[in-house]
Amino acid sequence: MVFKKLLKKLKEAAIERNIGKNSENNNPEYSNRFLKFYHNNKGRLLKERKSSYYEKKKNGICVRCNKPVIEGIIFCEYHQQKQVGYNKEAREK
Ligand SMILES: [Zn+2]
């Protein structure tokens, strides 16, 4: 019967998936260390990026290149011009 065959295949697939899960659980130290490393780095990198953006903004430094900004905006003259170009392009599309 086709249905029984299908059911058997599904059961086998489920068992295989469980075996896969178990083999991951057999190595919890590695998986935890990896996750710990990933989360630590992700948080640190995001924090650094965020803080440097605000630091630059606060200190009047272009967020793209470290040159002094035009008053009132976050870019230097060069990057302001580039930004104008991007906006123009986006509008024309
Ligand atoms: Zn710049």
PDB file of the backbone (N, CA, C, O) and the ligand in Angstrom, with CONECT records:
HET     ZN  A 101       1
ATOM      1  N   MET A   1       0.841  -1.200   0.000  1.00  0.00           N
ATOM      2  CA  MET A   1       0.000   0.000   0.000  1.00  0.00           C
ATOM      3  C   MET A   1       0.876   1.251   0.000  1.00  0.00           C
ATOM      4  O   MET A   1       1.838   1.341   0.763  1.00  0.00           O
ATOM      5  N   VAL A   2       0.544   2.201  -0.847  1.00  0.00           N
ATOM      6  CA  VAL A   2       1.377   3.388  -1.022  1.00  0.00           C
ATOM      7  C   VAL A   2       1.417   4.223   0.253  1.00  0.00           C
ATOM      8  O   VAL A   2       2.466   4.732   0.646  1.00  0.00           O
ATOM      9  N   PHE A   3       0.264   4.353   0.888  1.00  0.00           N
ATOM     10  CA  PHE A   3       0.175   5.200   2.075  1.00  0.00           C
ATOM     11  C   PHE A   3       1.083   4.702   3.190  1.00  0.00           C
ATOM     12  O   PHE A   3       1.762   5.485   3.855  1.00  0.00           O
ATOM     13  N   LYS A   4       1.084   3.370   3.386  1.00  0.00           N
ATOM     14  CA  LYS A   4       1.935   2.792   4.436  1.00  0.00           C
ATOM     15  C   LYS A   4       3.409   3.051   4.147  1.00  0.00           C
ATOM     16  O   LYS A   4       4.192   3.342   5.052  1.00  0.00           O
ATOM     17  N   LYS A   5       3.773   2.942   2.872  1.00  0.00           N
ATOM     18  CA  LYS A   5       5.158   3.190   2.479  1.00  0.00           C
ATOM     19  C   LYS A   5       5.564   4.623   2.820  1.00  0.00           C
ATOM     20  O   LYS A   5       6.649   4.888   3.337  1.00  0.00           O
ATOM     21  N   LEU A   6       4.645   5.526   2.507  1.00  0.00           N
ATOM     22  CA  LEU A   6       4.899   6.934   2.760  1.00  0.00           C
ATOM     23  C   LEU A   6       5.072   7.184   4.251  1.00  0.00           C
ATOM     24  O   LEU A   6       5.977   7.903   4.675  1.00  0.00           O
ATOM     25  N   LEU A   7       4.192   6.578   5.035  1.00  0.00           N
ATOM     26  CA  LEU A   7       4.248   6.719   6.479  1.00  0.00           C
ATOM     27  C   LEU A   7       5.580   6.218   7.020  1.00  0.00           C
ATOM     28  O   LEU A   7       6.193   6.829   7.895  1.00  0.00           O
ATOM     29  N   LYS A   8       6.009   5.080   6.465  1.00  0.00           N
ATOM     30  CA  LYS A   8       7.277   4.498   6.898  1.00  0.00           C
ATOM     31  C   LYS A   8       8.435   5.454   6.584  1.00  0.00           C
ATOM     32  O   LYS A   8       9.341   5.643   7.396  1.00  0.00           O
ATOM     33  N   LYS A   9       8.382   6.047   5.393  1.00  0.00           N
ATOM     34  CA  LYS A   9       9.441   6.988   5.004  1.00  0.00           C
ATOM     35  C   LYS A   9       9.472   8.196   5.926  1.00  0.00           C
ATOM     36  O   LYS A   9      10.539   8.664   6.322  1.00  0.00           O
ATOM     37  N   LEU A  10       8.294   8.692   6.259  1.00  0.00           N
ATOM     38  CA  LEU A  10       8.218   9.845   7.157  1.00  0.00           C
ATOM     39  C   LEU A  10       8.794   9.507   8.531  1.00  0.00           C
ATOM     40  O   LEU A  10       9.515  10.305   9.129  1.00  0.00           O
ATOM     41  N   LYS A  11       8.466   8.316   9.017  1.00  0.00           N
ATOM     42  CA  LYS A  11       8.994   7.883  10.317  1.00  0.00           C
ATOM     43  C   LYS A  11      10.510   7.795  10.283  1.00  0.00           C
ATOM     44  O   LYS A  11      11.196   8.235  11.205  1.00  0.00           O
ATOM     45  N   GLU A  12      11.020   7.214   9.196  1.00  0.00           N
ATOM     46  CA  GLU A  12      12.475   7.081   9.064  1.00  0.00           C
ATOM     47  C   GLU A  12      13.148   8.448   9.031  1.00  0.00           C
ATOM     48  O   GLU A  12      14.206   8.654   9.625  1.00  0.00           O
ATOM     49  N   ALA A  13      12.507   9.376   8.322  1.00  0.00           N
ATOM     50  CA  ALA A  13      13.066  10.726   8.235  1.00  0.00           C
ATOM     51  C   ALA A  13      13.091  11.379   9.610  1.00  0.00           C
ATOM     52  O   ALA A  13      14.054  12.058   9.969  1.00  0.00           O
ATOM     53  N   ALA A  14      12.017  11.167  10.379  1.00  0.00           N
ATOM     54  CA  ALA A  14      11.944  11.736  11.721  1.00  0.00           C
ATOM     55  C   ALA A  14      13.028  11.149  12.606  1.00  0.00           C
ATOM     56  O   ALA A  14      13.654  11.867  13.386  1.00  0.00           O
ATOM     57  N   ILE A  15      13.250   9.854  12.489  1.00  0.00           N
ATOM     58  CA  ILE A  15      14.296   9.199  13.285  1.00  0.00           C
ATOM     59  C   ILE A  15      15.670   9.750  12.906  1.00  0.00           C
ATOM     60  O   ILE A  15      16.500  10.035  13.769  1.00  0.00           O
ATOM     61  N   GLU A  16      15.890   9.893  11.605  1.00  0.00           N
ATOM     62  CA  GLU A  16      17.173  10.448  11.167  1.00  0.00           C
ATOM     63  C   GLU A  16      17.397  11.847  11.716  1.00  0.00           C
ATOM     64  O   GLU A  16      18.501  12.192  12.138  1.00  0.00           O
ATOM     65  N   ARG A  17      16.334  12.650  11.706  1.00  0.00           N
ATOM     66  CA  ARG A  17      16.453  14.018  12.234  1.00  0.00           C
ATOM     67  C   ARG A  17      16.787  13.989  13.720  1.00  0.00           C
ATOM     68  O   ARG A  17      17.595  14.785  14.200  1.00  0.00           O
ATOM     69  N   ASN A  18      16.157  13.060  14.447  1.00  0.00           N
ATOM     70  CA  ASN A  18      16.445  12.953  15.874  1.00  0.00           C
ATOM     71  C   ASN A  18      17.880  12.525  16.126  1.00  0.00           C
ATOM     72  O   ASN A  18      18.520  12.997  17.066  1.00  0.00           O
ATOM     73  N   ILE A  19      18.383  11.630  15.285  1.00  0.00           N
ATOM     74  CA  ILE A  19      19.786  11.225  15.411  1.00  0.00           C
ATOM     75  C   ILE A  19      20.690  12.442  15.204  1.00  0.00           C
ATOM     76  O   ILE A  19      21.678  12.622  15.915  1.00  0.00           O
ATOM     77  N   GLY A  20      20.343  13.259  14.235  1.00  0.00           N
ATOM     78  CA  GLY A  20      21.109  14.481  13.989  1.00  0.00           C
ATOM     79  C   GLY A  20      21.109  15.397  15.204  1.00  0.00           C
ATOM     80  O   GLY A  20      22.137  15.961  15.577  1.00  0.00           O
ATOM     81  N   LYS A  21      19.936  15.532  15.812  1.00  0.00           N
ATOM     82  CA  LYS A  21      19.821  16.364  17.013  1.00  0.00           C
ATOM     83  C   LYS A  21      20.683  15.817  18.127  1.00  0.00           C
ATOM     84  O   LYS A  21      21.382  16.560  18.816  1.00  0.00           O
ATOM     85  N   ASN A  22      20.623  14.492  18.295  1.00  0.00           N
ATOM     86  CA  ASN A  22      21.379  13.883  19.379  1.00  0.00           C
ATOM     87  C   ASN A  22      22.877  14.059  19.190  1.00  0.00           C
ATOM     88  O   ASN A  22      23.605  14.277  20.158  1.00  0.00           O
ATOM     89  N   SER A  23      23.341  13.965  17.947  1.00  0.00           N
ATOM     90  CA  SER A  23      24.777  14.105  17.743  1.00  0.00           C
ATOM     91  C   SER A  23      25.229  15.533  18.036  1.00  0.00           C
ATOM     92  O   SER A  23      26.371  15.756  18.437  1.00  0.00           O
ATOM     93  N   GLU A  24      24.334  16.499  17.837  1.00  0.00           N
ATOM     94  CA  GLU A  24      24.657  17.872  18.247  1.00  0.00           C
ATOM     95  C   GLU A  24      24.755  17.957  19.760  1.00  0.00           C
ATOM     96  O   GLU A  24      25.651  18.594  20.314  1.00  0.00           O
ATOM     97  N   ASN A  25      23.792  17.284  20.422  1.00  0.00           N
ATOM     98  CA  ASN A  25      23.771  17.320  21.880  1.00  0.00           C
ATOM     99  C   ASN A  25      24.948  16.583  22.493  1.00  0.00           C
ATOM    100  O   ASN A  25      25.329  16.845  23.634  1.00  0.00           O
ATOM    101  N   ASN A  26      25.522  15.662  21.733  1.00  0.00           N
ATOM    102  CA  ASN A  26      26.687  14.951  22.242  1.00  0.00           C
ATOM    103  C   ASN A  26      27.918  15.856  22.303  1.00  0.00           C
ATOM    104  O   ASN A  26      28.925  15.500  22.915  1.00  0.00           O
ATOM    105  N   ASN A  27      27.834  17.003  21.681  1.00  0.00           N
ATOM    106  CA  ASN A  27      28.969  17.922  21.670  1.00  0.00           C
ATOM    107  C   ASN A  27      28.517  19.314  22.133  1.00  0.00           C
ATOM    108  O   ASN A  27      28.667  20.297  21.408  1.00  0.00           O
ATOM    109  N   PRO A  28      27.967  19.382  23.338  1.00  0.00           N
ATOM    110  CA  PRO A  28      27.372  20.655  23.774  1.00  0.00           C
ATOM    111  C   PRO A  28      28.425  21.724  24.034  1.00  0.00           C
ATOM    112  O   PRO A  28      28.147  22.914  23.886  1.00  0.00           O
ATOM    113  N   GLU A  29      29.608  21.321  24.414  1.00  0.00           N
ATOM    114  CA  GLU A  29      30.651  22.286  24.741  1.00  0.00           C
ATOM    115  C   GLU A  29      30.996  23.119  23.508  1.00  0.00           C
ATOM    116  O   GLU A  29      31.088  24.344  23.572  1.00  0.00           O
ATOM    117  N   TYR A  30      31.181  22.432  22.399  1.00  0.00           N
ATOM    118  CA  TYR A  30      31.541  23.139  21.172  1.00  0.00           C
ATOM    119  C   TYR A  30      30.425  24.082  20.739  1.00  0.00           C
ATOM    120  O   TYR A  30      30.658  25.247  20.417  1.00  0.00           O
ATOM    121  N   SER A  31      29.182  23.535  20.740  1.00  0.00           N
ATOM    122  CA  SER A  31      28.071  24.355  20.255  1.00  0.00           C
ATOM    123  C   SER A  31      27.852  25.549  21.174  1.00  0.00           C
ATOM    124  O   SER A  31      27.549  26.641  20.693  1.00  0.00           O
ATOM    125  N   ASN A  32      27.999  25.368  22.480  1.00  0.00           N
ATOM    126  CA  ASN A  32      27.840  26.495  23.397  1.00  0.00           C
ATOM    127  C   ASN A  32      28.939  27.528  23.235  1.00  0.00           C
ATOM    128  O   ASN A  32      28.685  28.732  23.239  1.00  0.00           O
ATOM    129  N   ARG A  33      30.152  27.043  23.093  1.00  0.00           N
ATOM    130  CA  ARG A  33      31.283  27.959  22.970  1.00  0.00           C
ATOM    131  C   ARG A  33      31.137  28.804  21.698  1.00  0.00           C
ATOM    132  O   ARG A  33      31.417  30.003  21.666  1.00  0.00           O
ATOM    133  N   PHE A  34      30.680  28.098  20.650  1.00  0.00           N
ATOM    134  CA  PHE A  34      30.489  28.819  19.389  1.00  0.00           C
ATOM    135  C   PHE A  34      29.418  29.891  19.535  1.00  0.00           C
ATOM    136  O   PHE A  34      29.590  31.034  19.110  1.00  0.00           O
ATOM    137  N   LEU A  35      28.304  29.488  20.152  1.00  0.00           N
ATOM    138  CA  LEU A  35      27.201  30.434  20.333  1.00  0.00           C
ATOM    139  C   LEU A  35      27.625  31.601  21.230  1.00  0.00           C
ATOM    140  O   LEU A  35      27.283  32.754  20.969  1.00  0.00           O
ATOM    141  N   LYS A  36      28.364  31.288  22.275  1.00  0.00           N
ATOM    142  CA  LYS A  36      28.842  32.311  23.200  1.00  0.00           C
ATOM    143  C   LYS A  36      29.729  33.300  22.450  1.00  0.00           C
ATOM    144  O   LYS A  36      29.564  34.515  22.557  1.00  0.00           O
ATOM    145  N   PHE A  37      30.654  32.759  21.704  1.00  0.00           N
ATOM    146  CA  PHE A  37      31.578  33.587  20.928  1.00  0.00           C
ATOM    147  C   PHE A  37      30.809  34.482  19.952  1.00  0.00           C
ATOM    148  O   PHE A  37      31.067  35.679  19.832  1.00  0.00           O
ATOM    149  N   TYR A  38      29.854  33.852  19.263  1.00  0.00           N
ATOM    150  CA  TYR A  38      29.070  34.587  18.266  1.00  0.00           C
ATOM    151  C   TYR A  38      28.296  35.720  18.918  1.00  0.00           C
ATOM    152  O   TYR A  38      28.320  36.853  18.438  1.00  0.00           O
ATOM    153  N   HIS A  39      27.610  35.415  20.010  1.00  0.00           N
ATOM    154  CA  HIS A  39      26.791  36.435  20.662  1.00  0.00           C
ATOM    155  C   HIS A  39      27.644  37.537  21.256  1.00  0.00           C
ATOM    156  O   HIS A  39      27.305  38.717  21.161  1.00  0.00           O
ATOM    157  N   ASN A  40      28.758  37.148  21.871  1.00  0.00           N
ATOM    158  CA  ASN A  40      29.648  38.162  22.443  1.00  0.00           C
ATOM    159  C   ASN A  40      30.149  39.108  21.373  1.00  0.00           C
ATOM    160  O   ASN A  40      30.101  40.328  21.530  1.00  0.00           O
ATOM    161  N   ASN A  41      30.625  38.535  20.292  1.00  0.00           N
ATOM    162  CA  ASN A  41      31.187  39.368  19.229  1.00  0.00           C
ATOM    163  C   ASN A  41      30.128  40.229  18.571  1.00  0.00           C
ATOM    164  O   ASN A  41      30.358  41.401  18.273  1.00  0.00           O
ATOM    165  N   LYS A  42      28.970  39.640  18.350  1.00  0.00           N
ATOM    166  CA  LYS A  42      27.895  40.379  17.709  1.00  0.00           C
ATOM    167  C   LYS A  42      27.552  41.608  18.545  1.00  0.00           C
ATOM    168  O   LYS A  42      27.462  42.717  18.020  1.00  0.00           O
ATOM    169  N   GLY A  43      27.364  41.408  19.836  1.00  0.00           N
ATOM    170  CA  GLY A  43      27.029  42.517  20.721  1.00  0.00           C
ATOM    171  C   GLY A  43      28.121  43.565  20.740  1.00  0.00           C
ATOM    172  O   GLY A  43      27.843  44.761  20.653  1.00  0.00           O
ATOM    173  N   ARG A  44      29.358  43.124  20.854  1.00  0.00           N
ATOM    174  CA  ARG A  44      30.481  44.055  20.950  1.00  0.00           C
ATOM    175  C   ARG A  44      30.623  44.860  19.658  1.00  0.00           C
ATOM    176  O   ARG A  44      30.827  46.074  19.692  1.00  0.00           O
ATOM    177  N   LEU A  45      30.513  44.179  18.534  1.00  0.00           N
ATOM    178  CA  LEU A  45      30.679  44.851  17.248  1.00  0.00           C
ATOM    179  C   LEU A  45      29.577  45.880  17.022  1.00  0.00           C
ATOM    180  O   LEU A  45      29.837  46.991  16.560  1.00  0.00           O
ATOM    181  N   LEU A  46      28.340  45.498  17.353  1.00  0.00           N
ATOM    182  CA  LEU A  46      27.229  46.428  17.176  1.00  0.00           C
ATOM    183  C   LEU A  46      27.411  47.652  18.064  1.00  0.00           C
ATOM    184  O   LEU A  46      27.178  48.784  17.642  1.00  0.00           O
ATOM    185  N   LYS A  47      27.830  47.404  19.295  1.00  0.00           N
ATOM    186  CA  LYS A  47      28.054  48.483  20.252  1.00  0.00           C
ATOM    187  C   LYS A  47      29.130  49.430  19.736  1.00  0.00           C
ATOM    188  O   LYS A  47      28.959  50.649  19.760  1.00  0.00           O
ATOM    189  N   GLU A  48      30.234  48.862  19.271  1.00  0.00           N
ATOM    190  CA  GLU A  48      31.353  49.671  18.776  1.00  0.00           C
ATOM    191  C   GLU A  48      30.903  50.523  17.592  1.00  0.00           C
ATOM    192  O   GLU A  48      31.190  51.718  17.521  1.00  0.00           O
ATOM    193  N   ARG A  49      30.193  49.885  16.667  1.00  0.00           N
ATOM    194  CA  ARG A  49      29.750  50.606  15.487  1.00  0.00           C
ATOM    195  C   ARG A  49      28.829  51.749  15.874  1.00  0.00           C
ATOM    196  O   ARG A  49      28.961  52.870  15.383  1.00  0.00           O
ATOM    197  N   LYS A  50      27.901  51.450  16.756  1.00  0.00           N
ATOM    198  CA  LYS A  50      26.942  52.436  17.204  1.00  0.00           C
ATOM    199  C   LYS A  50      27.652  53.591  17.893  1.00  0.00           C
ATOM    200  O   LYS A  50      27.412  54.756  17.574  1.00  0.00           O
ATOM    201  N   SER A  51      28.525  53.267  18.836  1.00  0.00           N
ATOM    202  CA  SER A  51      29.149  54.321  19.620  1.00  0.00           C
ATOM    203  C   SER A  51      30.039  55.184  18.735  1.00  0.00           C
ATOM    204  O   SER A  51      30.091  56.399  18.922  1.00  0.00           O
ATOM    205  N   SER A  52      30.738  54.587  17.779  1.00  0.00           N
ATOM    206  CA  SER A  52      31.621  55.398  16.948  1.00  0.00           C
ATOM    207  C   SER A  52      30.805  56.320  16.045  1.00  0.00           C
ATOM    208  O   SER A  52      31.229  57.434  15.739  1.00  0.00           O
ATOM    209  N   TYR A  53      29.646  55.855  15.627  1.00  0.00           N
ATOM    210  CA  TYR A  53      28.762  56.694  14.804  1.00  0.00           C
ATOM    211  C   TYR A  53      28.334  57.927  15.590  1.00  0.00           C
ATOM    212  O   TYR A  53      28.392  59.051  15.091  1.00  0.00           O
ATOM    213  N   TYR A  54      27.904  57.698  16.828  1.00  0.00           N
ATOM    214  CA  TYR A  54      27.438  58.823  17.629  1.00  0.00           C
ATOM    215  C   TYR A  54      28.597  59.702  18.068  1.00  0.00           C
ATOM    216  O   TYR A  54      28.467  60.924  18.140  1.00  0.00           O
ATOM    217  N   GLU A  55      29.730  59.078  18.361  1.00  0.00           N
ATOM    218  CA  GLU A  55      30.911  59.863  18.734  1.00  0.00           C
ATOM    219  C   GLU A  55      31.291  60.801  17.593  1.00  0.00           C
ATOM    220  O   GLU A  55      31.545  61.985  17.815  1.00  0.00           O
ATOM    221  N   LYS A  56      31.329  60.282  16.395  1.00  0.00           N
ATOM    222  CA  LYS A  56      31.694  61.090  15.239  1.00  0.00           C
ATOM    223  C   LYS A  56      30.693  62.204  15.019  1.00  0.00           C
ATOM    224  O   LYS A  56      31.060  63.353  14.774  1.00  0.00           O
ATOM    225  N   LYS A  57      29.426  61.846  15.109  1.00  0.00           N
ATOM    226  CA  LYS A  57      28.354  62.822  14.926  1.00  0.00           C
ATOM    227  C   LYS A  57      28.515  63.953  15.941  1.00  0.00           C
ATOM    228  O   LYS A  57      28.416  65.135  15.615  1.00  0.00           O
ATOM    229  N   LYS A  58      28.767  63.543  17.182  1.00  0.00           N
ATOM    230  CA  LYS A  58      28.892  64.500  18.274  1.00  0.00           C
ATOM    231  C   LYS A  58      30.094  65.407  18.047  1.00  0.00           C
ATOM    232  O   LYS A  58      30.041  66.602  18.338  1.00  0.00           O
ATOM    233  N   ASN A  59      31.169  64.842  17.532  1.00  0.00           N
ATOM    234  CA  ASN A  59      32.410  65.596  17.381  1.00  0.00           C
ATOM    235  C   ASN A  59      32.529  66.289  16.021  1.00  0.00           C
ATOM    236  O   ASN A  59      33.561  66.889  15.721  1.00  0.00           O
ATOM    237  N   GLY A  60      31.492  66.210  15.209  1.00  0.00           N
ATOM    238  CA  GLY A  60      31.522  66.895  13.928  1.00  0.00           C
ATOM    239  C   GLY A  60      32.474  66.267  12.937  1.00  0.00           C
ATOM    240  O   GLY A  60      33.127  66.961  12.157  1.00  0.00           O
ATOM    241  N   ILE A  61      32.552  64.923  12.971  1.00  0.00           N
ATOM    242  CA  ILE A  61      33.432  64.218  12.036  1.00  0.00           C
ATOM    243  C   ILE A  61      32.569  63.401  11.086  1.00  0.00           C
ATOM    244  O   ILE A  61      31.619  62.754  11.525  1.00  0.00           O
ATOM    245  N   CYS A  62      32.878  63.417   9.801  1.00  0.00           N
ATOM    246  CA  CYS A  62      32.129  62.660   8.808  1.00  0.00           C
ATOM    247  C   CYS A  62      32.085  61.185   9.192  1.00  0.00           C
ATOM    248  O   CYS A  62      33.119  60.595   9.502  1.00  0.00           O
ATOM    249  N   VAL A  63      30.889  60.582   9.173  1.00  0.00           N
ATOM    250  CA  VAL A  63      30.763  59.182   9.575  1.00  0.00           C
ATOM    251  C   VAL A  63      31.333  58.252   8.512  1.00  0.00           C
ATOM    252  O   VAL A  63      31.507  57.061   8.766  1.00  0.00           O
ATOM    253  N   ARG A  64      31.626  58.777   7.327  1.00  0.00           N
ATOM    254  CA  ARG A  64      32.146  57.942   6.256  1.00  0.00           C
ATOM    255  C   ARG A  64      33.662  58.014   6.160  1.00  0.00           C
ATOM    256  O   ARG A  64      34.291  57.027   5.778  1.00  0.00           O
ATOM    257  N   CYS A  65      34.273  59.153   6.497  1.00  0.00           N
ATOM    258  CA  CYS A  65      35.698  59.284   6.206  1.00  0.00           C
ATOM    259  C   CYS A  65      36.533  60.034   7.251  1.00  0.00           C
ATOM    260  O   CYS A  65      37.737  60.183   7.038  1.00  0.00           O
ATOM    261  N   ASN A  66      35.985  60.500   8.332  1.00  0.00           N
ATOM    262  CA  ASN A  66      36.746  61.160   9.402  1.00  0.00           C
ATOM    263  C   ASN A  66      37.168  62.593   9.089  1.00  0.00           C
ATOM    264  O   ASN A  66      37.951  63.170   9.843  1.00  0.00           O
ATOM    265  N   LYS A  67      36.684  63.174   8.023  1.00  0.00           N
ATOM    266  CA  LYS A  67      36.943  64.601   7.781  1.00  0.00           C
ATOM    267  C   LYS A  67      35.919  65.436   8.544  1.00  0.00           C
ATOM    268  O   LYS A  67      34.856  64.934   8.910  1.00  0.00           O
ATOM    269  N   PRO A  68      36.230  66.697   8.784  1.00  0.00           N
ATOM    270  CA  PRO A  68      35.238  67.552   9.452  1.00  0.00           C
ATOM    271  C   PRO A  68      33.983  67.706   8.606  1.00  0.00           C
ATOM    272  O   PRO A  68      34.056  67.775   7.379  1.00  0.00           O
ATOM    273  N   VAL A  69      32.829  67.760   9.271  1.00  0.00           N
ATOM    274  CA  VAL A  69      31.563  67.827   8.534  1.00  0.00           C
ATOM    275  C   VAL A  69      31.167  69.269   8.251  1.00  0.00           C
ATOM    276  O   VAL A  69      31.661  70.201   8.886  1.00  0.00           O
ATOM    277  N   ILE A  70      30.264  69.434   7.285  1.00  0.00           N
ATOM    278  CA  ILE A  70      29.580  70.706   7.098  1.00  0.00           C
ATOM    279  C   ILE A  70      28.625  70.875   8.272  1.00  0.00           C
ATOM    280  O   ILE A  70      28.026  69.905   8.734  1.00  0.00           O
ATOM    281  N   GLU A  71      28.486  72.085   8.745  1.00  0.00           N
ATOM    282  CA  GLU A  71      27.650  72.312   9.916  1.00  0.00           C
ATOM    283  C   GLU A  71      26.212  71.836   9.676  1.00  0.00           C
ATOM    284  O   GLU A  71      25.628  72.124   8.631  1.00  0.00           O
ATOM    285  N   GLY A  72      25.660  71.126  10.618  1.00  0.00           N
ATOM    286  CA  GLY A  72      24.257  70.730  10.550  1.00  0.00           C
ATOM    287  C   GLY A  72      24.017  69.363   9.910  1.00  0.00           C
ATOM    288  O   GLY A  72      22.906  68.841   9.995  1.00  0.00           O
ATOM    289  N   ILE A  73      25.026  68.774   9.274  1.00  0.00           N
ATOM    290  CA  ILE A  73      24.841  67.449   8.677  1.00  0.00           C
ATOM    291  C   ILE A  73      25.940  66.512   9.157  1.00  0.00           C
ATOM    292  O   ILE A  73      26.899  66.949   9.793  1.00  0.00           O
ATOM    293  N   ILE A  74      25.802  65.232   8.856  1.00  0.00           N
ATOM    294  CA  ILE A  74      26.742  64.249   9.389  1.00  0.00           C
ATOM    295  C   ILE A  74      27.819  63.888   8.389  1.00  0.00           C
ATOM    296  O   ILE A  74      28.648  63.022   8.669  1.00  0.00           O
ATOM    297  N   PHE A  75      27.832  64.531   7.222  1.00  0.00           N
ATOM    298  CA  PHE A  75      28.838  64.209   6.207  1.00  0.00           C
ATOM    299  C   PHE A  75      29.772  65.383   5.967  1.00  0.00           C
ATOM    300  O   PHE A  75      29.416  66.528   6.244  1.00  0.00           O
ATOM    301  N   CYS A  76      30.961  65.108   5.458  1.00  0.00           N
ATOM    302  CA  CYS A  76      31.862  66.135   4.961  1.00  0.00           C
ATOM    303  C   CYS A  76      31.347  66.602   3.597  1.00  0.00           C
ATOM    304  O   CYS A  76      30.369  66.075   3.068  1.00  0.00           O
ATOM    305  N   GLU A  77      32.024  67.592   3.052  1.00  0.00           N
ATOM    306  CA  GLU A  77      31.564  68.149   1.776  1.00  0.00           C
ATOM    307  C   GLU A  77      31.509  67.064   0.700  1.00  0.00           C
ATOM    308  O   GLU A  77      30.539  66.970  -0.052  1.00  0.00           O
ATOM    309  N   TYR A  78      32.567  66.243   0.636  1.00  0.00           N
ATOM    310  CA  TYR A  78      32.652  65.202  -0.388  1.00  0.00           C
ATOM    311  C   TYR A  78      31.503  64.209  -0.272  1.00  0.00           C
ATOM    312  O   TYR A  78      30.838  63.893  -1.259  1.00  0.00           O
ATOM    313  N   HIS A  79      31.279  63.720   0.950  1.00  0.00           N
ATOM    314  CA  HIS A  79      30.235  62.712   1.116  1.00  0.00           C
ATOM    315  C   HIS A  79      28.839  63.312   1.048  1.00  0.00           C
ATOM    316  O   HIS A  79      27.881  62.614   0.715  1.00  0.00           O
ATOM    317  N   GLN A  80      28.715  64.590   1.359  1.00  0.00           N
ATOM    318  CA  GLN A  80      27.430  65.261   1.165  1.00  0.00           C
ATOM    319  C   GLN A  80      27.093  65.289  -0.329  1.00  0.00           C
ATOM    320  O   GLN A  80      25.955  65.036  -0.725  1.00  0.00           O
ATOM    321  N   GLN A  81      28.094  65.598  -1.142  1.00  0.00           N
ATOM    322  CA  GLN A  81      27.889  65.605  -2.595  1.00  0.00           C
ATOM    323  C   GLN A  81      27.498  64.218  -3.092  1.00  0.00           C
ATOM    324  O   GLN A  81      26.603  64.066  -3.923  1.00  0.00           O
ATOM    325  N   LYS A  82      28.192  63.210  -2.564  1.00  0.00           N
ATOM    326  CA  LYS A  82      27.857  61.833  -2.953  1.00  0.00           C
ATOM    327  C   LYS A  82      26.431  61.484  -2.550  1.00  0.00           C
ATOM    328  O   LYS A  82      25.694  60.845  -3.301  1.00  0.00           O
ATOM    329  N   GLN A  83      26.058  61.916  -1.352  1.00  0.00           N
ATOM    330  CA  GLN A  83      24.715  61.634  -0.837  1.00  0.00           C
ATOM    331  C   GLN A  83      23.666  62.297  -1.728  1.00  0.00           C
ATOM    332  O   GLN A  83      22.628  61.702  -2.021  1.00  0.00           O
ATOM    333  N   VAL A  84      23.938  63.526  -2.155  1.00  0.00           N
ATOM    334  CA  VAL A  84      23.031  64.220  -3.067  1.00  0.00           C
ATOM    335  C   VAL A  84      22.887  63.405  -4.351  1.00  0.00           C
ATOM    336  O   VAL A  84      21.787  63.269  -4.888  1.00  0.00           O
ATOM    337  N   GLY A  85      23.987  62.872  -4.831  1.00  0.00           N
ATOM    338  CA  GLY A  85      23.953  62.037  -6.032  1.00  0.00           C
ATOM    339  C   GLY A  85      23.100  60.798  -5.841  1.00  0.00           C
ATOM    340  O   GLY A  85      22.313  60.438  -6.716  1.00  0.00           O
ATOM    341  N   TYR A  86      23.256  60.140  -4.687  1.00  0.00           N
ATOM    342  CA  TYR A  86      22.467  58.936  -4.417  1.00  0.00           C
ATOM    343  C   TYR A  86      20.982  59.268  -4.397  1.00  0.00           C
ATOM    344  O   TYR A  86      20.159  58.556  -4.972  1.00  0.00           O
ATOM    345  N   ASN A  87      20.656  60.373  -3.718  1.00  0.00           N
ATOM    346  CA  ASN A  87      19.249  60.742  -3.588  1.00  0.00           C
ATOM    347  C   ASN A  87      18.647  61.068  -4.959  1.00  0.00           C
ATOM    348  O   ASN A  87      17.516  60.691  -5.265  1.00  0.00           O
ATOM    349  N   LYS A  88      19.425  61.772  -5.765  1.00  0.00           N
ATOM    350  CA  LYS A  88      18.966  62.126  -7.099  1.00  0.00           C
ATOM    351  C   LYS A  88      18.687  60.858  -7.913  1.00  0.00           C
ATOM    352  O   LYS A  88      17.662  60.738  -8.585  1.00  0.00           O
ATOM    353  N   GLU A  89      19.633  59.918  -7.831  1.00  0.00           N
ATOM    354  CA  GLU A  89      19.490  58.646  -8.549  1.00  0.00           C
ATOM    355  C   GLU A  89      18.234  57.902  -8.090  1.00  0.00           C
ATOM    356  O   GLU A  89      17.479  57.359  -8.896  1.00  0.00           O
ATOM    357  N   ALA A  90      18.037  57.897  -6.761  1.00  0.00           N
ATOM    358  CA  ALA A  90      16.907  57.160  -6.205  1.00  0.00           C
ATOM    359  C   ALA A  90      15.585  57.773  -6.652  1.00  0.00           C
ATOM    360  O   ALA A  90      14.610  57.064  -6.904  1.00  0.00           O
ATOM    361  N   ARG A  91      15.566  59.106  -6.748  1.00  0.00           N
ATOM    362  CA  ARG A  91      14.335  59.772  -7.162  1.00  0.00           C
ATOM    363  C   ARG A  91      14.024  59.508  -8.642  1.00  0.00           C
ATOM    364  O   ARG A  91      12.867  59.382  -9.042  1.00  0.00           O
ATOM    365  N   GLU A  92      15.107  59.429  -9.444  1.00  0.00           N
ATOM    366  CA  GLU A  92      14.904  59.268 -10.883  1.00  0.00           C
ATOM    367  C   GLU A  92      14.398  57.879 -11.262  1.00  0.00           C
ATOM    368  O   GLU A  92      13.836  57.684 -12.340  1.00  0.00           O
ATOM    369  N   LYS A  93      14.604  56.924 -10.367  1.00  0.00           N
ATOM    370  CA  LYS A  93      14.184  55.555 -10.671  1.00  0.00           C
ATOM    371  C   LYS A  93      12.659  55.390 -10.614  1.00  0.00           C
ATOM    372  O   LYS A  93      12.148  54.295 -10.846  1.00  0.00           O
TER     373      LYS A  93
HETATM  374 ZN    ZN A 101      33.332  62.154   4.292  1.00  0.00          ZN2+
END
